[in-house]
Every structure is written in C-alpha cells, then in structure tokens.
C-alpha cells in the first residue's frame, strides 16, 4: 500500500511540474518557435529521467535510506528555483520609465 501511495503522489507532483514548465515555456517563447521548443524540451526529459532513475537506484543500493535521495531532491529543486528566479512575470503591468525598460527586456526574451 505504501508503494501505491508514493507512486500516486509522485505522479501527481510530476504532472503538476510538467504543467507549470509548459506554461512557463508558452509565456517566454515566441509563438513561431513554440512547437519546436516544446518538442525539444519534451525529448530532453527522456535522458534526464533515465539518469535520475539510475542515480536514485545507485544511491538506494548503497545507502538503503531515503534521506540521501530526499536531500538530492531538495538540492535539485532549489537549484531549479534559483535558475528560474531571474525570469520576470510577463503579464505584470508596469507604469513609468521602468515599464519601457521591462518591455525592452521582454521583447528581447521573446525574439
């Protein structure tokens, strides 16, 4: 029963993460390049998932504990959040001189 619960929760978390990642990409990629970039990103998930599964099995075989896997997950999520933090929300409305600066940055991201 424990395995089924963990499997369900992992699937739900992975699904939520994929929805968030796809939404983020749709916001920052130009419409002309969306299909290509979504395909490349989806394809790049395959090697990453295989490597992560292999690393997880090696860590589990050597430690027989979930603590190193949990620490690795926390570090990985923190690293991802640090890389995504500089990306600004494109839907925010700004006023004044900062709006022109932000519009220039956003247009550079979208081209």
Secondary structure, DSSP 8 states (H G I E B T S, - for coil): -HHHHHHHHHHHHHHHHHHHHHHHHHHHS-GGGHHHHHHHHHHHHHHHHHHHHHHHHHHHHHH--SHHHHHHHHHHHHHHHHHHHTS--TT----SHHHHHHHHHHHHHH-
